[in-house]
C-alpha cells in the first residue's frame, strides 16, 4: 500500500474508534453503523485529495502475490 492508503486506513480506524466511544455503541448493529461512519470520513478525505490532485489514491501496490511454498513429503 502507498503511504496515502495507509494514512487513510488509519484515519478510518481512528474515526471509527472515536465515533464508537462518542456514541457509546453497544452491540453489533451500533458498531456496524459506527464503522460505516468512520469509513465515510476516510472516503470523503480520499475523494477530496483525488479531486485536488487529479490522481487516484488507490494503487496496485495493495496486492501482494502469494508465493508458492514447497510442501514436505511425509
OpenMM code with the backbone's topology and positions (N, CA, C; nanometers):
from openmm import Vec3, app, unit

residues = "UNK UNK UNK UNK UNK UNK UNK UNK UNK UNK UNK UNK UNK UNK UNK UNK UNK UNK UNK UNK UNK UNK UNK UNK UNK UNK UNK UNK UNK UNK UNK UNK UNK UNK UNK UNK UNK UNK UNK UNK UNK UNK UNK UNK UNK UNK UNK UNK UNK UNK UNK UNK UNK UNK UNK UNK UNK UNK UNK UNK UNK UNK UNK UNK UNK UNK UNK UNK UNK UNK UNK UNK UNK UNK".split()
positions = [
    Vec3(0.0847, -0.1183, 0.0000),
    Vec3(0.0000, 0.0000, 0.0000),
    Vec3(0.0892, 0.1246, 0.0000),
    Vec3(0.0385, 0.2284, -0.0598),
    Vec3(0.1125, 0.3542, -0.0587),
    Vec3(0.0967, 0.4206, 0.0781),
    Vec3(0.1791, 0.5214, 0.1029),
    Vec3(0.1694, 0.5934, 0.2300),
    Vec3(0.0317, 0.6565, 0.2480),
    Vec3(-0.0228, 0.7124, 0.1418),
    Vec3(-0.1551, 0.7758, 0.1498),
    Vec3(-0.2616, 0.6723, 0.1825),
    Vec3(-0.2542, 0.5551, 0.1202),
    Vec3(-0.3508, 0.4489, 0.1500),
    Vec3(-0.3430, 0.4082, 0.2970),
    Vec3(-0.2217, 0.3973, 0.3485),
    Vec3(-0.2055, 0.3613, 0.4898),
    Vec3(-0.2609, 0.4691, 0.5813),
    Vec3(-0.2364, 0.5940, 0.5487),
    Vec3(-0.2863, 0.7048, 0.6298),
    Vec3(-0.4392, 0.7088, 0.6281),
    Vec3(-0.4980, 0.6878, 0.5114),
    Vec3(-0.6441, 0.6877, 0.5027),
    Vec3(-0.7043, 0.5698, 0.5795),
    Vec3(-0.6361, 0.4565, 0.5782),
    Vec3(-0.6802, 0.3415, 0.6549),
    Vec3(-0.6766, 0.3740, 0.8045),
    Vec3(-0.5672, 0.4396, 0.8472),
    Vec3(-0.5558, 0.4792, 0.9878),
    Vec3(-0.6627, 0.5814, 1.0243),
    Vec3(-0.6931, 0.6732, 0.9320),
    Vec3(-0.7976, 0.7723, 0.9557),
    Vec3(-0.9323, 0.7043, 0.9744),
    Vec3(-0.9629, 0.6057, 0.8911),
    Vec3(-1.0892, 0.5324, 0.9034),
    Vec3(-1.0973, 0.4612, 1.0378),
    Vec3(-0.9872, 0.3974, 1.0791),
    Vec3(-0.9866, 0.3249, 1.2064),
    Vec3(-0.9995, 0.4193, 1.3250),
    Vec3(-0.9238, 0.5300, 1.3220),
    Vec3(-0.9298, 0.6266, 1.4319),
    Vec3(-1.0668, 0.6934, 1.4385),
    Vec3(-1.1231, 0.7253, 1.3234),
    Vec3(-1.2563, 0.7869, 1.3188),
    Vec3(-1.3613, 0.6916, 1.3747),
    Vec3(-1.3519, 0.5658, 1.3357),
    Vec3(-1.4458, 0.4648, 1.3854),
    Vec3(-1.4351, 0.4512, 1.5363),
    Vec3(-1.3128, 0.4495, 1.5886),
    Vec3(-1.2930, 0.4386, 1.7329),
    Vec3(-1.3557, 0.5568, 1.8055),
    Vec3(-1.3314, 0.6780, 1.7560),
    Vec3(-1.3864, 0.7973, 1.8205),
    Vec3(-1.5388, 0.8003, 1.8137),
    Vec3(-1.5944, 0.7637, 1.6994),
    Vec3(-1.7404, 0.7624, 1.6844),
    Vec3(-1.8016, 0.6581, 1.7772),
    Vec3(-1.7377, 0.5423, 1.7863),
    Vec3(-1.7855, 0.4358, 1.8749),
    Vec3(-1.7871, 0.4816, 2.0194),
    Vec3(-1.6789, 0.5471, 2.0624),
    Vec3(-1.6715, 0.5973, 2.2004),
    Vec3(-1.7736, 0.7073, 2.2238),
    Vec3(-1.7821, 0.8017, 2.1294),
    Vec3(-1.8724, 0.9162, 2.1442),
    Vec3(-2.0181, 0.8731, 2.1532),
    Vec3(-2.0548, 0.7759, 2.0716),
    Vec3(-2.1939, 0.7296, 2.0688),
    Vec3(-2.2196, 0.6171, 2.1679),
    Vec3(-2.1131, 0.5717, 2.2368),
    Vec3(-2.1224, 0.4593, 2.3305),
    Vec3(-2.1922, 0.3409, 2.2636),
    Vec3(-2.1405, 0.3065, 2.1463),
    Vec3(-2.2000, 0.1987, 2.0662),
    Vec3(-2.1956, 0.0656, 2.1413),
    Vec3(-2.3083, -0.0010, 2.1439),
    Vec3(-2.3216, -0.1309, 2.2099),
    Vec3(-2.3819, -0.2285, 2.1090),
    Vec3(-2.3243, -0.3444, 2.0971),
    Vec3(-2.3801, -0.4466, 2.0091),
    Vec3(-2.3355, -0.4309, 1.8659),
    Vec3(-2.3686, -0.5326, 1.7885),
    Vec3(-2.3234, -0.5410, 1.6506),
    Vec3(-2.3763, -0.4274, 1.5646),
    Vec3(-2.5049, -0.4015, 1.5681),
    Vec3(-2.5652, -0.3018, 1.4781),
    Vec3(-2.5103, -0.1622, 1.5025),
    Vec3(-2.4989, -0.1211, 1.6274),
    Vec3(-2.4460, 0.0122, 1.6572),
    Vec3(-2.2995, 0.0241, 1.6168),
    Vec3(-2.2235, -0.0816, 1.6395),
    Vec3(-2.0830, -0.0795, 1.5990),
    Vec3(-2.0683, -0.0829, 1.4478),
    Vec3(-2.1594, -0.1504, 1.3803),
    Vec3(-2.1590, -0.1532, 1.2341),
    Vec3(-2.1842, -0.0125, 1.1794),
    Vec3(-2.2776, 0.0589, 1.2396),
    Vec3(-2.3064, 0.1964, 1.1977),
    Vec3(-2.1860, 0.2872, 1.2222),
    Vec3(-2.1189, 0.2693, 1.3356),
    Vec3(-2.0001, 0.3490, 1.3664),
    Vec3(-1.8895, 0.3201, 1.2653),
    Vec3(-1.8737, 0.1943, 1.2275),
    Vec3(-1.7718, 0.1570, 1.1295),
    Vec3(-1.8011, 0.2195, 0.9934),
    Vec3(-1.9265, 0.2194, 0.9537),
    Vec3(-1.9631, 0.2815, 0.8267),
    Vec3(-1.9372, 0.4316, 0.8303),
    Vec3(-1.9690, 0.4955, 0.9434),
    Vec3(-1.9455, 0.6394, 0.9572),
    Vec3(-1.7961, 0.6703, 0.9541),
    Vec3(-1.7159, 0.5887, 1.0207),
    Vec3(-1.5708, 0.6077, 1.0187),
    Vec3(-1.5139, 0.5899, 0.8789),
    Vec3(-1.5642, 0.4922, 0.8071),
    Vec3(-1.5221, 0.4716, 0.6693),
    Vec3(-1.5613, 0.5876, 0.5795),
    Vec3(-1.6755, 0.6472, 0.6080),
    Vec3(-1.7208, 0.7621, 0.5294),
    Vec3(-1.6298, 0.8827, 0.5468),
    Vec3(-1.5745, 0.8986, 0.6661),
    Vec3(-1.4798, 1.0081, 0.6911),
    Vec3(-1.3572, 0.9911, 0.6015),
    Vec3(-1.3016, 0.8706, 0.5985),
    Vec3(-1.1842, 0.8439, 0.5151),
    Vec3(-1.2179, 0.8533, 0.3669),
    Vec3(-1.3369, 0.8091, 0.3298),
    Vec3(-1.3789, 0.8169, 0.1896),
    Vec3(-1.3862, 0.9619, 0.1438),
    Vec3(-1.4411, 1.0479, 0.2295),
    Vec3(-1.4512, 1.1899, 0.1950),
    Vec3(-1.3122, 1.2514, 0.1784),
    Vec3(-1.2196, 1.2124, 0.2662),
    Vec3(-1.0822, 1.2634, 0.2554),
    Vec3(-1.0162, 1.2143, 0.1269),
    Vec3(-1.0380, 1.0879, 0.0930),
    Vec3(-0.9809, 1.0320, -0.0302),
    Vec3(-1.0350, 1.1048, -0.1520),
    Vec3(-1.1670, 1.1227, -0.1573),
    Vec3(-1.2293, 1.1906, -0.2717),
    Vec3(-1.1762, 1.3333, -0.2858),
    Vec3(-1.1640, 1.4039, -0.1728),
    Vec3(-1.1150, 1.5424, -0.1746),
    Vec3(-0.9720, 1.5465, -0.2280),
    Vec3(-0.8874, 1.4551, -0.1819),
    Vec3(-0.7490, 1.4505, -0.2282),
    Vec3(-0.7425, 1.4172, -0.3772),
    Vec3(-0.8218, 1.3197, -0.4204),
    Vec3(-0.8227, 1.2836, -0.5627),
    Vec3(-0.8704, 1.3995, -0.6490),
    Vec3(-0.9714, 1.4716, -0.6042),
    Vec3(-1.0209, 1.5866, -0.6806),
    Vec3(-0.9182, 1.6989, -0.6853),
    Vec3(-0.8456, 1.7179, -0.5752),
    Vec3(-0.7461, 1.8245, -0.5688),
    Vec3(-0.6234, 1.7942, -0.6541),
    Vec3(-0.5754, 1.6699, -0.6482),
    Vec3(-0.4531, 1.6330, -0.7204),
    Vec3(-0.4789, 1.5825, -0.8614),
    Vec3(-0.5996, 1.5336, -0.8861),
    Vec3(-0.6303, 1.4756, -1.0158),
    Vec3(-0.5748, 1.3353, -1.0325),
    Vec3(-0.5234, 1.2780, -0.9242),
    Vec3(-0.4672, 1.1430, -0.9298),
    Vec3(-0.5447, 1.0509, -0.8371),
    Vec3(-0.5507, 0.9233, -0.8746),
    Vec3(-0.6155, 0.8224, -0.7912),
    Vec3(-0.5270, 0.7907, -0.6720),
    Vec3(-0.5889, 0.7633, -0.5585),
    Vec3(-0.5160, 0.7285, -0.4371),
    Vec3(-0.4887, 0.5793, -0.4316),
    Vec3(-0.5860, 0.4986, -0.4699),
    Vec3(-0.5716, 0.3539, -0.4629),
    Vec3(-0.4781, 0.3083, -0.5747),
    Vec3(-0.3772, 0.2297, -0.5362),
    Vec3(-0.2768, 0.1846, -0.6320),
    Vec3(-0.2780, 0.0330, -0.6413),
    Vec3(-0.2019, -0.0168, -0.7368),
    Vec3(-0.1889, -0.1617, -0.7493),
    Vec3(-0.0913, -0.2168, -0.6463),
    Vec3(-0.0290, -0.1305, -0.5692),
    Vec3(0.0655, -0.1733, -0.4664),
    Vec3(-0.0026, -0.2447, -0.3503),
    Vec3(-0.1337, -0.2425, -0.3440),
    Vec3(-0.2028, -0.3027, -0.2304),
    Vec3(-0.2278, -0.4523, -0.2499),
    Vec3(-0.1676, -0.5103, -0.3517),
    Vec3(-0.1851, -0.6528, -0.3760),
    Vec3(-0.0486, -0.7190, -0.3790),
    Vec3(-0.0327, -0.8207, -0.2997),
    Vec3(0.0922, -0.8952, -0.2984),
    Vec3(0.0675, -1.0334, -0.3557),
    Vec3(0.1573, -1.0762, -0.4425),
    Vec3(0.1473, -1.2103, -0.4990),
    Vec3(0.1661, -1.3134, -0.3892),
    Vec3(0.0880, -1.4187, -0.3947),
    Vec3(0.1022, -1.5282, -0.2990),
    Vec3(0.2158, -1.6164, -0.3471),
    Vec3(0.3160, -1.6306, -0.2633),
    Vec3(0.4297, -1.7140, -0.3013),
    Vec3(0.3961, -1.8595, -0.2766),
    Vec3(0.4299, -1.9411, -0.3740),
    Vec3(0.4089, -2.0847, -0.3570),
    Vec3(0.5188, -2.1386, -0.2668),
    Vec3(0.4784, -2.2213, -0.1744),
    Vec3(0.5768, -2.2829, -0.0841),
    Vec3(0.5860, -2.4313, -0.1152),
    Vec3(0.7023, -2.4828, -0.0941),
    Vec3(0.7218, -2.6258, -0.1164),
    Vec3(0.6658, -2.7021, 0.0022),
    Vec3(0.5955, -2.8069, -0.0276),
    Vec3(0.5406, -2.8921, 0.0792),
    Vec3(0.6367, -3.0084, 0.1038),
    Vec3(0.6487, -3.0386, 0.2294),
    Vec3(0.7330, -3.1514, 0.2653),
    Vec3(0.6550, -3.2804, 0.2462),
    Vec3(0.7229, -3.3815, 0.1972),
    Vec3(0.6575, -3.5121, 0.1809),
    Vec3(0.6629, -3.5849, 0.3148),
    Vec3(0.5566, -3.6531, 0.3438),
    Vec3(0.5657, -3.7283, 0.4670),
    Vec3(0.4370, -3.7554, 0.5215),
] * unit.nanometer
topology = app.Topology()
chain = topology.addChain("A")
for resn in residues:
    res = topology.addResidue(resn, chain)
    for name in ("N", "CA", "C"):
        topology.addAtom(name, app.Element.getBySymbol(name[0]), res)
